[in-house]
Amino acid sequence: MGSNAEFAKDVTLVRNPDIQSGDSVVNDAFNPSTEWTTYPTNTFDHLGSHTMNGYGETPTPTPSAYYESADGLQGAALKSELHEIIDDHQQLSYSQVWDALKITDEDPNNSNNVLLLYTGESRSKSLNGGNVGDWNREHTWAKSHGNFGTAVGAGTDIHHLRPTDVQVNGMRGNLDFNYGGSAVSGCDGCLRTANSWEPPNDVKGDVARMLFYMAVRYESDDSVDLELNDQVNNGSTPYHGKISVLLEWHAQDPVSTWEEQRNEKIEDIQGNRNPFIDHPEWAESIW
């Protein structure tokens, strides 16, 4: 404002280490030198680091730092290291999932609503329940595939739990994912056979990446070891299919801004991320 409007022009500014938050008063007297150290233009020495006389707070790692130990790995070694990175997350109770989904799946155009998986409908957050017209908690990795149910851990992991119309969720049931089938009432683009479910095109990649996450997050050192295979009718075994189809969907429907934002919100709640949203290329390396 005023005489300070160009205080950053043609210089390089580095935040002073004792500054905890900026001056938010727009039109008060302001001396830039109290908050910033000035260097000549194009001074790059301080990029990538900052000294702060702070309060002991540890900044959240960037995705590149978060996955640093996985750099250069491929195949089984990559899968194993990603498991070590994303396991031991903050686990929710099944009742806590309701409130978590109201945050992670909030409609960006209406903060009173959530966006439903499969149908894409925006529906009131208050309509969570089990009746017709409500939304409930869809386990994208069907909870019967490994018999983990709603147990803390795989049964409450919001990386694969999504708000879904009660009736559509019932139609999907515990089916594996594959192409083809008959149209599903109330879900434009959904197809169903006796042993498979095909979601609409705009969430095919979302579904694939959620299942990729589950197959890496839950391994032999967890209460259930989940793996992907190329079959349907997996029943109560800890497998989900079909991996060949999921890889196609992953490529056809790339990561969206919505998924990226949801990943950030989940990290705030659970403390872990979905690697296949941050690094889509890793799916082909592992499978």
C-alpha positions as CSV (number, residue, x, y, z in Angstrom):
1,M,0.0,0.0,0.0
2,G,1.2,3.6,-0.7
3,S,4.9,4.1,-0.4
4,N,5.5,0.4,0.4
5,A,3.8,-0.9,-2.7
6,E,7.2,-1.7,-4.4
7,F,9.2,-2.7,-1.4
8,A,10.0,-6.1,-3.1
9,K,10.9,-4.6,-6.5
10,D,14.3,-5.6,-8.0
11,V,15.6,-7.2,-4.8
12,T,15.8,-10.6,-3.2
13,L,14.0,-10.8,0.2
14,V,14.7,-13.5,2.9
15,R,12.4,-13.7,5.9
16,N,14.1,-12.8,9.2
17,P,14.4,-15.8,11.5
18,D,12.5,-14.2,14.4
19,I,9.3,-13.5,12.4
20,Q,6.5,-15.9,13.3
21,S,3.7,-14.3,11.2
22,G,3.5,-11.4,8.9
23,D,2.0,-7.9,9.5
24,S,-1.7,-8.3,8.4
25,V,-2.7,-4.7,9.0
26,V,-2.9,-3.2,5.5
27,N,-2.3,0.5,6.0
28,D,-0.2,0.8,9.1
29,A,3.4,2.1,9.2
30,F,5.6,-0.7,7.9
31,N,9.3,-1.0,7.7
32,P,10.2,-4.0,5.5
33,S,13.6,-4.3,7.1
34,T,12.0,-5.4,10.4
35,E,10.7,-8.6,8.8
36,W,13.0,-9.1,5.7
37,T,16.7,-9.1,4.9
38,T,17.4,-7.6,1.5
39,Y,19.9,-9.0,-1.0
40,P,20.7,-8.1,-4.6
41,T,18.3,-9.3,-7.3
42,N,18.7,-12.9,-8.3
43,T,20.4,-14.0,-5.1
44,F,19.7,-17.8,-5.0
45,D,21.8,-18.9,-2.1
46,H,18.9,-19.1,0.3
47,L,16.5,-21.1,-1.9
48,G,15.3,-24.4,-0.4
49,S,16.0,-23.7,3.3
50,H,15.1,-21.2,6.0
51,T,16.4,-20.5,9.5
52,M,13.6,-19.7,12.0
53,N,13.9,-19.0,15.7
54,G,10.5,-20.7,16.1
55,Y,8.6,-22.6,18.7
56,G,9.9,-26.1,17.9
57,E,7.2,-26.8,15.3
58,T,8.1,-29.3,12.6
59,P,6.8,-28.4,9.1
60,T,4.9,-31.0,7.2
61,P,7.2,-32.7,4.7
62,T,6.6,-32.0,1.0
63,P,5.7,-35.1,-1.0
64,S,9.2,-35.3,-2.4
65,A,10.7,-35.5,1.1
66,Y,7.9,-37.8,2.2
67,Y,9.0,-40.4,-0.4
68,E,12.7,-39.8,-0.3
69,S,13.6,-43.3,0.9
70,A,11.8,-44.7,-2.2
71,D,13.8,-42.8,-4.7
72,G,15.2,-45.1,-7.4
73,L,13.4,-48.2,-6.3
74,Q,11.3,-50.4,-8.5
75,G,9.0,-53.4,-8.4
76,A,8.8,-55.4,-5.1
77,A,11.5,-53.2,-3.5
78,L,9.4,-50.1,-4.2
79,K,6.2,-51.7,-2.9
80,S,8.0,-52.7,0.3
81,E,9.5,-49.3,0.9
82,L,6.2,-47.5,0.2
83,H,4.5,-49.8,2.8
84,E,7.1,-48.7,5.4
85,I,6.4,-45.0,4.5
86,I,2.6,-45.1,4.7
87,D,2.0,-47.6,7.5
88,D,1.4,-46.8,11.2
89,H,-1.0,-44.1,10.3
90,Q,-3.5,-42.5,12.8
91,Q,-6.3,-45.0,12.8
92,L,-9.9,-43.9,13.2
93,S,-12.9,-45.6,14.8
94,Y,-15.7,-46.5,12.4
95,S,-17.9,-43.8,13.9
96,Q,-15.2,-41.2,13.4
97,V,-15.2,-42.0,9.7
98,W,-18.6,-40.2,9.3
99,D,-17.0,-36.8,10.4
100,A,-13.8,-37.4,8.5
101,L,-15.7,-38.0,5.2
102,K,-17.6,-34.8,5.7
103,I,-14.2,-33.1,5.5
104,T,-12.4,-35.1,2.9
105,D,-15.3,-35.3,0.4
106,E,-16.8,-31.9,1.0
107,D,-18.4,-30.4,-2.1
108,P,-16.1,-27.4,-3.0
109,N,-19.1,-25.6,-4.3
110,N,-21.3,-26.2,-1.2
111,S,-19.7,-26.7,2.2
112,N,-22.9,-28.2,3.5
113,N,-22.7,-31.2,1.2
114,V,-20.5,-34.1,0.3
115,L,-19.8,-35.5,-3.2
116,L,-20.9,-39.1,-3.6
117,L,-18.6,-41.7,-5.3
118,Y,-20.0,-43.3,-8.4
119,T,-23.0,-40.9,-8.9
120,G,-21.1,-37.7,-8.4
121,E,-24.1,-36.2,-6.7
122,S,-23.8,-33.4,-4.1
123,R,-25.8,-34.4,-1.0
124,S,-26.3,-32.9,2.4
125,K,-23.8,-33.9,5.0
126,S,-26.6,-34.4,7.4
127,L,-28.1,-37.2,5.3
128,N,-25.6,-39.8,6.5
129,G,-27.3,-43.1,7.5
130,G,-28.8,-46.2,6.1
131,N,-32.1,-45.2,4.6
132,V,-33.1,-44.6,1.0
133,G,-31.9,-41.1,0.1
134,D,-29.0,-41.3,2.6
135,W,-25.3,-41.7,2.0
136,N,-23.2,-44.2,3.7
137,R,-19.6,-45.4,3.9
138,E,-18.5,-47.3,0.8
139,H,-15.5,-49.6,1.3
140,T,-14.0,-49.4,-2.2
141,W,-11.9,-52.4,-1.3
142,A,-14.8,-54.5,-0.3
143,K,-14.6,-55.3,3.4
144,S,-15.5,-58.9,2.8
145,H,-12.3,-59.4,0.7
146,G,-10.2,-60.3,3.6
147,N,-13.0,-60.3,6.2
148,F,-11.7,-57.1,7.9
149,G,-15.2,-55.7,8.2
150,T,-15.3,-52.3,10.0
151,A,-12.4,-53.1,12.2
152,V,-10.0,-50.2,13.0
153,G,-7.3,-50.2,10.3
154,A,-8.4,-51.5,6.9
155,G,-12.1,-51.2,7.8
156,T,-11.8,-47.5,8.8
157,D,-9.0,-46.3,6.4
158,I,-10.5,-43.2,4.7
159,H,-8.1,-43.5,1.8
160,H,-10.6,-46.0,0.4
161,L,-13.8,-45.1,2.3
162,R,-16.1,-42.8,0.3
163,P,-19.6,-41.3,0.7
164,T,-22.0,-43.3,-1.6
165,D,-25.7,-43.4,-2.1
166,V,-27.1,-46.2,0.1
167,Q,-28.9,-48.0,-2.8
168,V,-26.0,-47.7,-5.2
169,N,-23.6,-49.0,-2.5
170,G,-26.0,-51.9,-2.0
171,M,-25.9,-52.7,-5.7
172,R,-22.1,-52.6,-5.8
173,G,-22.0,-54.9,-2.7
174,N,-18.6,-56.7,-2.6
175,L,-18.1,-57.1,-6.4
176,D,-14.7,-57.0,-8.0
177,F,-14.0,-54.4,-10.7
178,N,-14.2,-55.2,-14.4
179,Y,-15.8,-54.0,-17.6
180,G,-19.3,-54.6,-18.7
181,G,-22.8,-55.5,-17.5
182,S,-26.2,-53.9,-17.2
183,A,-27.0,-50.3,-16.4
184,V,-27.5,-49.5,-12.7
185,S,-30.6,-47.6,-11.8
186,G,-29.7,-44.3,-10.2
187,C,-26.0,-44.3,-11.2
188,D,-25.4,-43.0,-14.7
189,G,-22.4,-44.8,-16.2
190,C,-22.4,-47.7,-13.7
191,L,-22.5,-51.2,-15.1
192,R,-23.1,-54.4,-13.1
193,T,-22.8,-58.2,-13.7
194,A,-23.3,-61.0,-11.2
195,N,-19.6,-60.8,-10.3
196,S,-18.3,-57.4,-11.4
197,W,-18.8,-53.7,-11.1
198,E,-17.8,-50.9,-13.6
199,P,-17.9,-47.4,-12.3
200,P,-18.4,-44.3,-14.4
201,N,-15.4,-43.1,-16.5
202,D,-14.7,-40.0,-14.4
203,V,-14.0,-42.0,-11.3
204,K,-12.4,-45.2,-12.8
205,G,-8.9,-43.9,-12.0
206,D,-9.9,-42.9,-8.5
207,V,-11.1,-46.4,-7.8
208,A,-7.9,-47.9,-9.2
209,R,-5.6,-45.7,-7.1
210,M,-7.6,-46.4,-3.9
211,L,-7.1,-50.1,-4.4
212,F,-3.4,-49.7,-5.2
213,Y,-3.0,-47.9,-1.9
214,M,-4.8,-50.7,0.0
215,A,-2.6,-53.4,-1.5
216,V,0.5,-51.5,-0.4
217,R,-0.7,-50.2,3.0
218,Y,-1.8,-53.6,4.3
219,E,0.9,-56.3,4.2
220,S,1.9,-59.4,6.2
221,D,2.8,-57.3,9.2
222,D,-0.8,-56.0,9.5
223,S,-3.9,-57.8,10.7
224,V,-4.8,-58.5,7.0
225,D,-2.5,-58.8,3.9
226,L,-4.3,-57.4,0.9
227,E,-3.2,-58.1,-2.6
228,L,-4.5,-57.4,-6.1
229,N,-5.0,-60.2,-8.7
230,D,-6.5,-60.5,-12.1
231,Q,-9.7,-62.4,-11.1
232,V,-13.3,-61.7,-10.1
233,N,-15.3,-63.7,-7.6
234,N,-12.6,-63.3,-5.0
235,G,-15.1,-63.7,-2.2
236,S,-13.7,-63.6,1.3
237,T,-10.1,-64.1,0.3
238,P,-7.9,-61.0,0.8
239,Y,-7.7,-60.3,-2.9
240,H,-9.3,-57.8,-5.2
241,G,-9.5,-57.7,-9.0
242,K,-9.0,-57.1,-11.7
243,I,-5.5,-55.6,-11.7
244,S,-5.2,-55.5,-15.5
245,V,-8.4,-53.5,-15.7
246,L,-7.4,-51.2,-12.8
247,L,-4.2,-50.4,-14.5
248,E,-6.1,-49.4,-17.7
249,W,-8.5,-47.2,-15.7
250,H,-5.5,-45.6,-13.9
251,A,-4.1,-44.6,-17.2
252,Q,-7.4,-43.5,-18.8
253,D,-8.5,-41.3,-15.9
254,P,-5.5,-39.4,-14.6
255,V,-5.1,-37.9,-11.1
256,S,-7.5,-34.9,-10.7
257,T,-7.2,-31.8,-8.6
258,W,-10.0,-33.3,-6.5
259,E,-7.9,-36.3,-5.6
260,E,-4.9,-34.2,-4.8
261,Q,-6.9,-32.1,-2.4
262,R,-8.5,-35.1,-0.8
263,N,-5.0,-36.7,-0.3
264,E,-3.9,-33.5,1.5
265,K,-7.0,-33.6,3.8
266,I,-6.4,-37.3,4.6
267,E,-2.8,-36.6,5.5
268,D,-4.1,-34.0,8.0
269,I,-6.4,-36.5,9.6
270,Q,-4.5,-39.9,9.3
271,G,-1.0,-38.7,8.8
272,N,-0.3,-40.7,5.6
273,R,-0.7,-40.2,1.9
274,N,-1.7,-42.3,-1.2
275,P,1.6,-42.7,-3.2
276,F,-0.3,-43.4,-6.4
277,I,-1.9,-39.9,-6.4
278,D,1.5,-38.3,-5.8
279,H,3.4,-40.7,-8.2
280,P,1.1,-42.3,-10.7
281,E,4.0,-43.9,-12.5
282,W,4.7,-46.2,-9.6
283,A,1.7,-48.4,-10.3
284,E,3.2,-49.7,-13.5
285,S,6.5,-50.3,-11.7
286,I,4.9,-52.4,-9.0
287,W,2.2,-54.3,-11.1
